Amino acid sequence: MGLLMATGREERRVKGLRRALLVVACSALGGHGSVPAVAGQLPSDSHETAQDPDHVKLGRTGGWHRSASFPHVLGAIARTGCSQVLVQTEPGHLVVLDAFRPGVTRNMPAPAGLSGLVAAPFEDGPLIATTGDGHLIFLDGRSGVPSSTMEASRASFSSDGSLVLVGREDGAILLLETATRRILRQFERHDWRWFGFAPGDRLVVILTTDTPLTRKVNLHDLTSGREVGTWSGVRGWSGPTFARDGLAALFPMQDRSVVLWTPGDRQTRHVWTHAGTVQSVAFSADARRVLTGSWDRTVVARTVESGETTWSRTFEDLVASAVFDETGNFVLVQTVALNATLLEAGQGRPLRSWNGTIQARFLPGGHEALLQGQDGIWRAFDLETGVVQLEWPEAQVLSIQPDGSFVLAWTPDGSASILVRDRD
């Protein structure tokens, strides 16, 4: 089976899927055209992956080069805390390599019936395989040898990989020490749909079904296991959005409001209301500002400290998403009419826009907006000039390492490539 990550109990229904790609996000709730495949043989222990010697210039951020390419794969994952990539080239076979070196590091076996794989965020860290039949298999991260099995259907590592949450079919969620698999705590039973660690690993977030469109969110203190907050009517599949340090959270509610809550004092700091359904909430990187985007066609920027509005911008269409870039200088807005607009973050002044965009995001570690057009092609645009700097034509999936150092591109024909940003 291909390597993939499903949400909650949907994992049991992906057994027949053979093509998927993920970048494993071991720290939950932070915050988803191809690189043309290079012809070559499937790698073995003594052969390197196919390489493309051409470098692509990407504006002011330097060049990119294709470090590895596989003509046919069943799946691939990248560890978030390092440059290690695991690729499943055929059933029962995993290839482990470093994204910054083109040679194959080694091969390892994959469990029979593999339907998903979760990786600890450090080199050669433990792996947890899901088999689609309600079992998790713990694997040695270097050899791939199974060390233990337990009846559970989902797992999530903490940001440093030292702890892991596992969810059982009876609704129980267990906190384990990764190295020993010793059970440290059992959280109260939930009919969970998703769970994970909030940034900073101070809280455990558990989502259950509230209505077809909303989720119930339960937050538990990691140390004591006690429930510290419960919210019903939270919109979206991923629940609240946390600041990077985990010290504040935004809850988009079904009643068209947005709640800003701080875990430290367990207090609701602010409640803001839109005239339409809230589709997007986001923190700036320094957690001092927030954005809310709504189907009332507005994007509003506010300060976390006072809650006051700094600017509001109305668009012609319903707003689907609005995010800050890493510097806090720009905002990127996507509407349901497939339009993307780049704004100056200080006053919300429009700088440029693009039509026919399916997805819009900022490229980490650089100065680009990354947009996918209706033609399926991903394009990186320089934020200052608007000039196209790089293209990934016809990519089915484009997954980017959180620090922007490399990209995994998956193509419709089942090939995959690793595109690496040149180091200074």
C-alpha positions as CSV (number, residue, x, y, z in Angstrom):
1,M,0.0,0.0,0.0
2,G,1.1,3.6,-0.5
3,L,2.2,5.7,2.4
4,L,-0.5,8.2,3.5
5,M,-2.0,9.9,6.5
6,A,-5.7,9.9,7.0
7,T,-7.7,11.6,9.7
8,G,-9.1,9.7,12.7
9,R,-11.0,6.6,11.8
10,E,-11.1,7.4,8.1
11,E,-7.7,5.6,8.1
12,R,-9.5,2.2,7.9
13,R,-11.1,3.2,4.6
14,V,-7.9,4.1,2.7
15,K,-6.6,0.5,2.4
16,G,-7.3,0.4,-1.3
17,L,-5.5,3.6,-2.1
18,R,-2.1,3.2,-3.7
19,R,-1.0,6.7,-4.5
20,A,-0.6,9.4,-1.9
21,L,2.1,11.7,-0.5
22,L,2.5,13.4,2.8
23,V,4.8,15.6,4.7
24,V,4.4,14.3,8.3
25,A,3.5,17.0,10.7
26,C,4.7,15.7,14.0
27,S,3.8,19.0,15.8
28,A,0.1,19.2,15.4
29,L,-2.0,22.4,14.6
30,G,1.1,24.6,13.9
31,G,-1.0,24.7,9.9
32,H,-1.0,21.2,2.7
33,G,2.2,20.7,-12.3
34,S,5.1,18.5,-10.9
35,V,8.7,18.6,-10.9
36,P,9.3,16.5,-14.1
37,A,10.5,13.0,-13.2
38,V,13.9,12.0,-14.5
39,A,14.2,8.7,-16.2
40,G,16.1,6.1,-14.2
41,Q,16.0,2.7,-12.6
42,L,14.4,1.9,-9.3
43,P,17.1,2.4,-6.7
44,S,18.8,-0.4,-4.9
45,D,21.4,-0.5,-2.2
46,S,24.3,0.2,-4.5
47,H,22.6,2.6,-7.0
48,E,21.9,6.3,-6.8
49,T,18.6,7.8,-7.7
50,A,18.2,9.6,-11.0
51,Q,19.5,13.2,-10.9
52,D,18.8,16.3,-12.9
53,P,21.9,18.5,-13.1
54,D,20.0,21.6,-14.1
55,H,19.6,24.3,-11.5
56,V,16.6,26.6,-11.5
57,K,17.1,30.2,-10.4
58,L,14.4,31.3,-7.9
59,G,14.8,35.1,-7.7
60,R,16.5,36.6,-4.7
61,T,16.4,33.3,-2.7
62,G,18.9,31.6,-4.9
63,G,18.7,28.4,-6.9
64,W,16.9,25.1,-6.7
65,H,18.0,21.7,-7.9
66,R,16.4,18.3,-8.2
67,S,18.3,16.0,-5.8
68,A,16.4,12.8,-6.5
69,S,13.6,11.5,-8.7
70,F,11.7,8.2,-8.7
71,P,9.9,7.1,-11.9
72,H,7.2,5.2,-9.9
73,V,6.5,5.2,-6.2
74,L,3.6,4.1,-4.0
75,G,4.2,6.9,-1.5
76,A,6.8,9.2,0.2
77,I,7.2,11.0,3.5
78,A,9.7,13.5,4.9
79,R,10.6,13.9,8.6
80,T,9.8,17.4,9.7
81,G,12.9,17.8,12.0
82,C,15.6,16.8,9.5
83,S,16.2,16.1,5.8
84,Q,15.5,12.4,5.8
85,V,12.9,11.1,3.3
86,L,11.3,7.7,3.1
87,V,10.0,6.4,-0.2
88,Q,8.0,3.3,-0.9
89,T,9.0,2.1,-4.3
90,E,7.1,-1.2,-4.2
91,P,5.1,-3.3,-1.7
92,G,7.3,-4.3,1.2
93,H,10.2,-2.0,0.3
94,L,11.2,1.4,1.7
95,V,14.1,3.5,0.5
96,V,15.6,6.0,3.0
97,L,17.7,8.9,1.7
98,D,18.8,12.4,2.6
99,A,17.1,15.2,0.6
100,F,20.4,17.1,0.3
101,R,22.4,14.1,-1.0
102,P,21.3,12.3,-4.2
103,G,22.5,8.9,-3.2
104,V,20.3,6.3,-1.6
105,T,21.2,5.9,2.0
106,R,19.7,2.4,2.5
107,N,16.8,0.1,2.0
108,M,14.5,-1.3,4.7
109,P,11.5,-3.6,4.7
110,A,7.9,-2.3,4.9
111,P,5.2,-4.2,6.8
112,A,2.7,-6.2,4.8
113,G,-0.6,-4.3,4.3
114,L,1.0,-1.0,5.0
115,S,-1.6,1.8,4.6
116,G,0.0,4.7,6.6
117,L,3.3,5.7,8.2
118,V,4.0,8.3,10.9
119,A,7.6,9.3,11.5
120,A,9.3,10.8,14.6
121,P,10.8,14.2,13.7
122,F,14.5,13.3,13.8
123,E,16.9,11.2,11.8
124,D,16.4,7.4,12.1
125,G,13.7,8.0,14.7
126,P,10.9,5.5,15.4
127,L,8.3,4.8,12.8
128,I,4.7,3.8,13.4
129,A,2.9,1.9,10.6
130,T,-0.9,1.5,10.2
131,T,-2.2,-1.6,8.6
132,G,-5.8,-0.6,8.0
133,D,-7.1,-3.4,10.2
134,G,-7.0,-1.5,13.5
135,H,-3.4,-2.2,14.5
136,L,-0.3,0.0,14.8
137,I,3.2,-1.5,14.3
138,F,6.1,0.2,16.0
139,L,9.2,0.0,13.8
140,D,12.9,0.7,14.4
141,G,13.7,3.8,12.4
142,R,17.0,2.5,11.1
143,S,16.3,-1.1,10.3
144,G,12.6,-1.2,9.9
145,V,12.3,-4.2,12.2
146,P,9.0,-4.3,14.1
147,S,9.4,-4.0,17.9
148,S,5.8,-4.1,19.1
149,T,2.2,-4.1,17.9
150,M,-0.9,-2.7,19.6
151,E,-4.6,-2.4,18.8
152,A,-5.0,1.2,17.7
153,S,-5.8,3.1,14.5
154,R,-4.0,6.4,14.8
155,A,-0.8,7.8,16.2
156,S,0.7,11.3,16.6
157,F,4.2,12.2,17.8
158,S,5.1,15.2,20.0
159,S,7.3,17.9,18.4
160,D,10.5,16.4,19.8
161,G,9.3,12.8,19.2
162,S,9.8,11.8,22.8
163,L,6.0,11.2,23.4
164,V,3.3,9.7,21.2
165,L,-0.4,9.6,21.4
166,V,-2.3,6.6,20.1
167,G,-6.0,6.2,19.6
168,R,-7.9,3.0,20.1
169,E,-11.1,1.8,18.6
170,D,-12.9,2.0,21.9
171,G,-12.3,5.7,22.0
172,A,-9.5,5.7,24.5
173,I,-6.4,7.9,23.8
174,L,-3.1,6.8,25.4
175,L,0.0,8.9,26.0
176,L,3.1,6.7,25.6
177,E,6.8,7.3,26.1
178,T,8.2,6.7,22.6
179,A,11.4,4.9,23.6
180,T,9.8,2.4,26.0
181,R,6.2,2.4,24.8
182,R,5.3,2.8,28.5
183,I,1.8,4.1,29.1
184,L,2.0,7.4,30.9
185,R,-1.6,8.4,30.9
186,Q,-5.0,7.5,29.5
187,F,-7.3,10.4,28.5
188,E,-11.0,10.1,29.0
189,R,-12.8,8.2,26.3
190,H,-14.0,10.2,23.3
191,D,-15.6,9.2,20.0
192,W,-12.6,11.0,18.5
193,R,-12.2,12.0,14.9
194,W,-8.7,13.5,15.3
195,F,-6.2,14.2,18.1
196,G,-2.7,15.6,18.5
197,F,-0.3,17.8,20.4
198,A,-0.7,21.6,20.3
199,P,2.4,23.6,19.6
200,G,4.7,23.6,22.6
201,D,3.4,20.1,23.6
202,R,1.6,21.6,26.7
203,L,-1.9,20.6,25.5
204,V,-3.5,17.6,23.9
205,V,-6.2,18.5,21.3
206,I,-9.1,16.1,20.7
207,L,-11.8,16.6,18.1
208,T,-15.1,14.8,18.0
209,T,-18.1,15.2,15.7
210,D,-20.5,17.8,16.8
211,T,-22.6,18.3,13.6
212,P,-21.8,17.5,10.0
213,L,-20.2,20.9,9.7
214,T,-18.7,21.4,13.1
215,R,-16.5,19.8,15.7
216,K,-16.4,19.6,19.4
217,V,-12.9,20.5,20.8
218,N,-11.6,19.1,24.1
219,L,-8.2,20.4,25.4
220,H,-6.3,18.5,28.1
221,D,-3.3,19.5,30.0
222,L,-0.5,17.1,29.1
223,T,1.1,16.9,32.5
224,S,-2.0,16.3,34.6
225,G,-4.3,14.9,31.9
226,R,-7.1,17.2,33.2
227,E,-9.5,18.8,30.7
228,V,-8.9,22.5,30.6
229,G,-11.4,23.6,28.0
230,T,-14.3,22.4,25.8
231,W,-15.9,24.1,22.8
232,S,-18.8,23.0,20.7
233,G,-19.7,24.4,17.3
234,V,-16.2,24.8,16.1
235,R,-16.0,25.0,12.3
236,G,-13.7,23.1,10.1
237,W,-11.9,19.7,10.2
238,S,-8.8,20.8,12.1
239,G,-10.4,22.6,15.1
240,P,-8.6,25.6,16.6
241,T,-5.6,27.4,15.1
242,F,-2.7,27.9,17.6
243,A,0.0,30.5,17.6
244,R,3.5,29.0,17.0
245,D,4.4,29.1,20.7
246,G,1.1,27.5,21.6
247,L,0.2,30.4,24.0
248,A,-2.9,31.5,22.2
249,A,-5.6,29.8,20.1
250,L,-8.3,30.9,17.6
251,F,-11.6,29.1,17.4
252,P,-13.8,29.8,14.3
253,M,-17.4,29.2,15.5
254,Q,-20.6,28.2,13.7
255,D,-22.3,31.3,15.0
256,R,-20.0,33.4,12.9
257,S,-17.8,34.5,15.7
258,V,-14.1,34.0,16.4
259,V,-12.9,33.3,19.9
260,L,-9.3,34.1,21.0
261,W,-8.4,31.9,24.0
262,T,-5.1,31.8,26.0
263,P,-4.1,28.4,27.6
264,G,-2.0,30.1,30.3
265,D,-4.8,31.6,32.2
266,R,-7.5,29.6,30.4
267,Q,-9.4,32.8,29.6
268,T,-11.3,34.0,26.6
269,R,-9.5,37.1,25.7
270,H,-11.6,38.4,22.8
271,V,-14.7,37.4,20.8
272,W,-15.1,38.9,17.3
273,T,-18.1,38.6,15.0
274,H,-18.5,38.6,11.3
275,A,-21.7,39.0,9.2
276,G,-21.0,35.7,7.4
277,T,-19.5,32.3,8.1
278,V,-15.8,32.5,9.2
279,Q,-13.7,30.4,6.9
280,S,-10.2,31.3,7.9
281,V,-8.3,32.4,11.0
282,A,-4.5,32.9,11.3
283,F,-1.8,34.3,13.6
284,S,1.2,36.3,12.5
285,A,4.5,34.6,13.2
286,D,5.1,36.8,16.3
287,A,1.6,36.0,17.5
288,R,0.8,39.7,17.9
289,R,-1.8,40.0,15.2
290,V,-4.6,37.9,13.8
291,L,-6.5,37.6,10.6
292,T,-10.1,36.5,10.2
293,G,-11.6,35.8,6.7
294,S,-15.3,35.4,6.2
295,W,-18.1,34.7,3.7
296,D,-19.2,38.2,4.3
297,R,-16.4,39.0,1.8
298,T,-14.1,40.7,4.4
299,V,-10.7,40.0,5.8
300,V,-10.0,41.8,9.1
301,A,-6.7,42.3,10.9
302,R,-6.6,42.8,14.6
303,T,-4.1,43.0,17.5
304,V,-4.0,40.2,20.0
305,E,-3.3,42.5,23.0
306,S,-6.2,44.9,22.6
307,G,-8.4,43.1,20.1
308,E,-8.8,46.3,18.1
309,T,-9.2,46.3,14.4
310,T,-6.1,47.6,12.5
311,W,-7.7,47.3,9.0
312,S,-10.5,45.6,7.2
313,R,-10.7,44.9,3.5
314,T,-13.8,43.9,1.4
315,F,-13.4,41.6,-1.6
316,E,-15.8,41.0,-4.5
317,D,-16.1,37.3,-3.6
318,L,-16.4,35.1,-0.5
319,V,-13.1,34.7,1.3
320,A,-11.7,31.2,1.6
321,S,-8.4,31.8,3.3
322,A,-6.1,34.6,4.6
323,V,-2.6,34.2,5.9
324,F,0.5,36.2,7.0
325,D,3.9,35.5,5.5
326,E,6.8,34.7,7.9
327,T,8.0,38.3,8.0
328,G,4.6,39.7,8.9
329,N,4.9,42.1,6.0
330,F,2.4,40.5,3.6
331,V,-1.0,38.9,3.6
332,L,-2.2,36.4,1.0
333,V,-6.0,36.1,0.4
334,Q,-7.8,33.4,-1.6
335,T,-11.4,33.7,-2.6
336,V,-13.9,31.0,-3.6
337,A,-14.0,32.6,-7.1
338,L,-10.4,31.4,-7.6
339,N,-8.8,34.8,-7.1
340,A,-5.7,35.4,-5.0
341,T,-4.6,38.9,-3.7
342,L,-1.4,40.0,-2.1
343,L,-1.8,42.7,0.5
344,E,0.6,44.9,2.5
345,A,0.1,43.6,6.0
346,G,0.3,47.0,7.9
347,Q,-2.7,48.7,6.3
348,G,-4.2,46.0,4.1
349,R,-3.3,47.8,0.9
350,P,-3.6,45.6,-2.2
351,L,-0.3,45.0,-4.1
352,R,-1.2,42.6,-6.8
353,S,-3.7,39.8,-7.7
354,W,-3.9,36.7,-9.7
355,N,-7.0,35.1,-11.3
356,G,-7.7,31.4,-11.7
357,T,-5.9,30.2,-8.6
358,I,-7.0,26.9,-6.9
359,Q,-4.6,27.2,-3.9
360,A,-2.5,30.1,-2.6
361,R,0.2,30.0,0.1
362,F,3.6,31.5,1.0
363,L,6.7,29.6,0.3
364,P,8.6,29.2,3.6
365,G,12.1,30.5,3.8
366,G,11.9,32.8,0.9
367,H,10.1,35.8,-0.7
368,E,7.5,34.0,-2.9
369,A,3.8,33.4,-3.1
370,L,3.1,29.9,-4.3
371,L,0.0,29.5,-6.3
372,Q,-1.7,26.6,-8.1
373,G,-3.6,27.6,-11.2
374,Q,-6.6,25.9,-12.8
375,D,-4.1,24.3,-15.2
376,G,-2.7,22.3,-12.2
377,I,0.6,24.1,-12.4
378,W,2.2,25.5,-9.2
379,R,4.1,28.8,-9.7
380,A,6.3,30.7,-7.4
381,F,5.9,34.5,-7.7
382,D,8.3,37.0,-6.4
383,L,6.4,39.1,-3.7
384,E,8.0,42.4,-4.8
385,T,7.9,42.1,-8.6
386,G,5.2,39.5,-9.2
387,V,7.5,37.8,-11.7
388,V,7.2,34.0,-12.0
389,Q,10.4,32.5,-10.6
390,L,9.7,28.7,-10.8
391,E,7.1,26.3,-12.0
392,W,6.1,22.7,-11.1
393,P,3.9,21.7,-14.0
394,E,1.0,19.3,-13.4
395,A,1.8,18.3,-9.9
396,Q,-0.9,16.3,-8.2
397,V,0.5,17.1,-4.7
398,L,3.2,19.5,-3.7
399,S,4.4,19.1,-0.1
400,I,6.8,21.6,1.3
401,Q,9.2,21.1,4.2
402,P,8.2,23.5,7.0
403,D,11.5,25.4,6.8
404,G,11.2,25.7,3.0
405,S,14.5,23.8,2.4
406,F,13.0,21.2,0.1
407,V,9.8,20.1,-1.7
408,L,8.3,16.7,-2.4
409,A,6.4,16.7,-5.7
410,W,4.0,13.9,-6.7
411,T,2.8,13.6,-10.3
412,P,-0.3,12.0,-11.8
413,D,1.8,9.3,-13.4
414,G,3.0,8.1,-10.0
415,S,6.5,9.6,-10.1
416,A,8.0,11.7,-7.3
417,S,10.9,14.2,-7.1
418,I,12.7,16.0,-4.4
419,L,13.5,19.6,-5.2
420,V,16.1,21.2,-2.9
421,R,16.8,24.9,-2.3
422,D,20.5,25.6,-2.8
423,R,22.3,26.4,0.4
424,D,24.3,29.6,0.8
